[in-house]
Amino acid sequence: MRYRYNLTKNVIVLLYIPWIISELVSYHPVLSYFVAWLGSFLIFYLTIASPFSQFSADRPKRQQAMRPIVLIQLIFAGFMCCTSIFYFFDHLGYEYLTDINGQAFQAGEQTARIAKCQRLALLGHIALSTGILSMTKYAPPVKYGVSAAQILLLIKICILTHLTASFLTLTPELLQFKQPLLNIALSCSAYLFILGIADKHRFCILFGITTFGLNIIPATLSGFKEAVILNVILIAFLAYPYFKRTVLVLAVPGIYILLYVLPTFTTVIRNQSWIQKKTRQQAGAKAYQTFFDEHNENEIISNNWEFLTNRFSEIGMFTVYVKQVPSQHPYYGLQIIENSITALVPRALWHEKPNTERLAMERVYEAGVASRASSVSAKTRPVVDAYLIAGPSGVFIAMLIYGILAQSICNRAEKLFGGYDLGCVVIFNSLFQSLWRGNTFEFLLNNILYSYILMMIIHWILRRTKTLTPIY
């Protein structure tokens, strides 16, 4: 244990090297950006793939893909740090092609600002990984065992959570529990599908693909890209322990197809459904038809690049906040924390509670990221919120707490729900899916609190039904 502690400490120290180097070369923004960008990939290697990576010893490394050090880190830091490369390349093209009336100088300022944001994102990534590693248990304790067969239990949980979520639609006071319950049903169905393929269990395959399809089709036709991407990620991570080679082989072409199809598909859905008020079926048919018309090729390419440079990555918005704060607007300090605490109070107990969406959007309007007259929702993510609270120190402290909290909740879920399979894969990654990508603090803290309450309620129900029994 002493050796493991020293090894973990040494790995954590190594994580800070790329950030230090990127700060030392900050006088050269392009170099600084690439050092910071590549630094995230070094962190992925050190914490996940290297011989020094620190995983729990209760199962092989490849069977821990759903734990925070892998799943949350890859998704959170992947979106936060790695996707900015498209925006940066697009920006460099603009800078080097423009040299009229001082525009090149302005672009140079923006280059320095992008590099600064990338360094802040890397600092957040380091703090997140540090927090997760500091709370990772060598031998995670399990207090309760599962008495039911795994497949039968997953089927029961899938059906019951889906029915309960449907019922909650009728009770607005409990509506915030609906999405976490739907996430559990979705995770169970996806897990059953993968187990069915691995065990050649036909009923599992049929049940899993049917229930998963019933959930993912509405998400596909909703016009929101994130729901589709997260569902694909869920399937990939569930399949990895059983079909490692297949997942790795399909990863690159799968990502390419997803990024080629999704931006235009959702754009057509939004135009048809949101603006022209057509049914989801009509909007879906129009979206599918778009890809079979060769005249739309330029539109597809344009939509893809717009998505990759401005919507896939949020570094463009981050630069606006960094430009405004603290030079034109002081750090927000405790204001964002106070808003988040206010959001925790149920509206049933406080009918005059301020609208959480409006509270979160206020700093978006103040920074000029979006106009008050527009209907766009461009809320900040955790790293940006942390920066607005207290600058770089706020980023480090907030993301360290984020990592500690994520791994601590995962430990608790595994302890209460019989270990990794039910506790981590199903309960933790369903109820706390908001931790995958993060959200503005006002919504994030609310999601964490009420998901934790829901987790304890589910634990109590499973204990009462003897599905979970104490093992010591």
C-alpha positions, 0 to 999 in steps of 0.5 A: 500500500505504501508503494502504491501511495508513492506511485500515485503521488509520483503520477500526480506530480507528472501531470503538472509538467505540461501545464508548467511548460505551456506557461513557460512558453506563453510568450509564444501563443501558438506553441503554448497552445499546442503544448497545453493541447498535447498535455491532455493526451499525456494525462490520458496516457499517464492515468489510463494506459501507462504502466503507472496508471492507478486502478482499483485491484478488484478487477482487470483494468479493461473491465473498469472503463465506466469508472470516473478515471476513464469515462468521466475524464475522457468525456469531460476533458475530451470535450473541454480540452481536445475539441478546441483544435478545430476552432484553433485551426480555423482561427489560424487560417483566418490570422494568416490570410488577413493582414489589412488595417490592423486585423492581423494584430487583433487576430494575434491578441485572439491567439494569445487568448485562445492559448490562455484558455487552453492552459486553463482547460489543461489546469482544470484537467489536471485538477480533475484527474488529481481529485479522482486519483486521490479518492480511488480505492485500491480495494473498493469496499462493498457493504451489500451484495446482490441476491438476484441474477444479473440479467433478471435484475437489469430487466426489472430495474429497466422496466420499473424505472421507465414506468416510474419516470413516465408516472412522474410526468404527472407530478411536476414537483418530482419532475427533476427525478424523471431524467435520472430514472430514464437514464437508468432505464437506458443504461440497463437496456444498453447493458442488456444488449451488450451482455446478450451479444457477449453471452449469445442470449437472444432474449437479452439482445431483443429486449435490450435493442428494443428498449434502447431503441425506444429511448434513443429514437426520440433523442435522435429526432429531438434536434439535440446533438449531445443526447445522441453523442452520449448514447453512442458513448454509453454503448461504446464504453459498455462494449469495450470490456467484451469487444475491445478490438472491435470497439477500437477498430470502429472508433475512428470511422464511427466518430467520422460518420457521427460527425459527418451526419449529425450536424446537418441531421440535427440542423434539418430536424430543428428547422423542420420541427422547431421552426416549421412546426412539422411532426417529428416523423416528417422532420426525420424523413426530411433529414434522412432525405438530405443525405441522399441528395448530392446537391446538399454536399456543400451544405453538409460540409459547411454545417460540419465545419461550423459544428466542429469549430463553434459548437463542438468546442466551447473555447470560442465562448471561453475567450469572450469571458476571459476577455471580459473578466476581470478587465471589464467585469470583476470576478463573480466571487460567491455570486455563482455559488449563492445562485447554486445554493438558491437553486437547491431549494425545491420550488414547491417550498419556495414559489417565488424562487428565481428562475434558475435558467435566467440566473445562469444566463445573466452572466452570458448576457453580461459578457456579450456571448448572447443577446437578451433578445435571442432564444439561444441557451449558451450557459457556461460549463464548470471550468468557465464558471470556476474561472469567473468565480476566482480566475485560475485558482478558482479553476484548480480548486473547483475541478479538484473538488469536482474530481474528488466528488465524482470518485467519492460518489462512485465509491459510495454507489459501489459500496451500497449496490454490490460493487462495480456492475450495478453500483458504478455502471448502472446507478452511478453513471445513470444518476450522475450522468451530468458529471460526464460533461458538466453543466453550469454550477446552478444546474450541476449542484442541483442535479448532484444533490437530488440524484444522490437523494434518489440513489439513497431511495433506490438503495432503500427500496432494493434493501426492503425487497431483499434484492440487496443484502448486507454481506458483513 
